[in-house]
């Protein structure tokens, strides 16, 4: 694992100076990042590569948030907080991309063309056919293969390759009201190999905890052995209560109750 330590700024201004033409809204070149508000000292560890955290091995996909949560726990680790993932990606330099301010499709595995034909969603509900469809769509590369796709801390493949599950802290920070529910506790960071944002700060919160897809993976985090920042511990009790409310099985997924 890689030790991540330094000043983290939750609120950043990252003006885009030039946009990529066509398709999804993507920034070709950012201005200098500016911190808005307080800075906080962070100290934790993160896997160097996407799970299974092995150089030369393609990262796992088709995993749900529950799967990722449990896999990290089995290894004595935990799923990363969204803020931990962002800091490990951007470094104390607060880069919008792990390698700097200018987008470069040659540095990381992203901006590959959309598949043709598009994914056949019906096949993902058919156990005997989903494997072939995932293989058809697959454009992953082995972890560490793209040597330049490394953050200032030395963490690799953070943008592109596969989307990565994180714990979305905003789930706990936004109170539920009559007309509004908090966002999912599950979030996705980094983007995959396609034409997407592929930056350190964005997070996708539209998918719930049981979502699986051909480009979704994860990596794990852990508290630092010496002088941990304690931030993740603040969510441990909250997560425990959430799991009880969600009625999770010990292995991670929701309990399936028979129909009444």
Long-range contacts (C-beta under 8 A, 24 or more apart in sequence): 1-45, 1-46, 1-47, 1-48, 1-77, 1-222, 2-45, 2-46, 2-47, 2-48, 2-88, 2-153, 2-154, 2-155, 3-43, 3-44, 3-45, 3-153, 3-224, 4-42, 4-43, 4-44, 4-45, 4-46, 4-84, 4-87, 4-88, 4-153, 4-155, 5-41, 5-42, 5-43, 5-224, 6-41, 6-42, 6-87, 6-91, 6-92, 7-39, 7-40, 7-41, 7-42, 7-92, 8-39, 8-40, 8-41, 8-42, 8-83, 8-86, 8-87, 9-35, 9-36, 9-37, 9-38, 9-39, 9-40, 9-94, 10-37, 10-38, 10-40, 10-83, 11-35, 11-36, 11-37, 12-36, 12-94, 12-201, 14-96, 14-201, 20-103, 23-195, 24-195, 24-196, 24-197, 25-197, 26-103, 26-111, 26-195, 26-196, 26-197, 26-198, 27-96, 27-103, 27-197, 27-199, 28-102, 28-103, 29-101, 29-102, 29-103, 30-96, 30-97, 30-101, 30-102, 31-101, 32-101, 33-90, 33-93, 33-94, 33-95, 33-96, 35-94, 40-229, 40-231, 41-229, 42-83, 42-84, 42-87, 42-229, 42-231, 43-224, 43-227, 43-228, 43-229, 44-84, 44-221, 44-222, 44-223, 44-224, 44-228, 44-229, 44-231, 44-232, 45-221, 45-222, 45-223, 45-224, 45-225, 46-80, 46-84, 46-85, 46-88, 46-155, 46-219, 46-220, 46-221, 46-222, 47-77, 47-155, 47-219, 47-220, 47-221, 48-154, 48-155, 48-156, 49-143, 49-144, 49-156, 49-157, 49-219, 50-143, 50-157, 50-161, 50-162, 50-164, 50-217, 50-218, 50-219, 51-217, 51-218, 51-219, 51-220, 53-143, 53-219, 53-220, 54-143, 55-142, 55-143, 55-144, 56-142, 56-143, 56-144, 56-145, 57-142, 57-143, 58-140, 58-141, 58-142, 58-143, 59-140, 59-143, 59-157, 59-161, 59-162, 59-217, 60-217, 60-218, 61-134, 61-138, 61-140, 61-162, 61-213, 61-214, 61-215, 61-216, 61-217, 62-130, 62-134, 62-212, 62-213, 62-214, 62-216, 63-165, 63-212, 63-216, 63-217, 63-218, 64-209, 64-210, 64-211, 64-212, 64-253, 65-165, 65-185, 65-186, 65-208, 65-209, 65-210, 65-211, 66-209, 66-210, 66-248, 66-252, 66-253, 66-254, 67-212, 67-252, 67-253, 68-165, 68-217, 68-218, 69-165, 69-252, 70-251, 70-252, 71-218, 71-220, 72-218, 72-220, 72-221, 73-252, 75-220, 76-222, 77-220, 77-221, 77-222, 78-220, 78-221, 78-222, 78-232, 79-165, 79-166, 79-167, 79-218, 79-220, 79-221, 80-164, 80-166, 80-167, 80-219, 80-220, 80-221, 81-166, 81-167, 81-169, 81-221, 81-231, 81-232, 81-235, 82-166, 82-167, 82-168, 82-169, 82-170, 82-187, 82-189, 82-203, 83-169, 83-231, 84-166, 84-221, 84-231, 84-232, 85-158, 85-164, 85-166, 85-189, 85-190, 85-221, 86-189, 86-200, 86-201, 88-151, 88-153, 88-155, 88-158, 89-151, 89-155, 89-158, 89-159, 89-189, 89-190, 89-200, 90-151, 90-152, 90-200, 90-201, 91-151, 91-152, 91-153, 92-152, 93-152, 95-151, 95-152, 95-200, 96-199, 96-200, 96-201, 97-159, 97-198, 97-199, 97-200, 98-149, 98-150, 98-151, 98-152, 98-155, 98-158, 98-159, 98-200, 99-148, 99-149, 99-150, 99-151, 103-198, 106-148, 107-146, 107-148, 107-149, 108-146, 108-148, 108-149, 108-157, 108-159, 108-160, 108-161, 108-198, 109-139, 109-140, 109-141, 109-146, 109-149, 109-157, 109-160, 109-161, 109-193, 110-159, 110-160, 110-161, 110-191, 110-192, 110-193, 110-194, 110-195, 110-196, 110-198, 111-160, 111-194, 111-195, 111-198, 112-139, 112-193, 112-194, 112-195, 113-194, 113-195, 114-194, 114-195, 119-214, 124-212, 124-213, 124-214, 133-214, 134-214, 137-214, 137-215, 138-214, 139-193, 139-194, 140-193, 140-215, 141-193, 151-200, 158-189, 158-190, 158-200, 159-190, 159-191, 159-198, 159-199, 159-200, 160-190, 160-191, 160-192, 160-193, 160-198, 161-190, 161-192, 161-193, 162-190, 162-192, 162-193, 162-215, 162-216, 162-217, 163-188, 163-189, 163-190, 163-191, 163-192, 163-204, 163-213, 163-215, 163-216, 163-217, 164-188, 164-189, 164-190, 164-217, 164-218, 164-219, 165-216, 165-217, 165-218, 166-203, 166-218, 167-235, 167-239, 168-203, 168-205, 169-235, 170-205, 171-242, 172-235, 172-238, 184-208, 184-209, 185-209, 185-239, 185-242, 186-211, 188-216, 192-216, 209-246, 210-253, 210-254
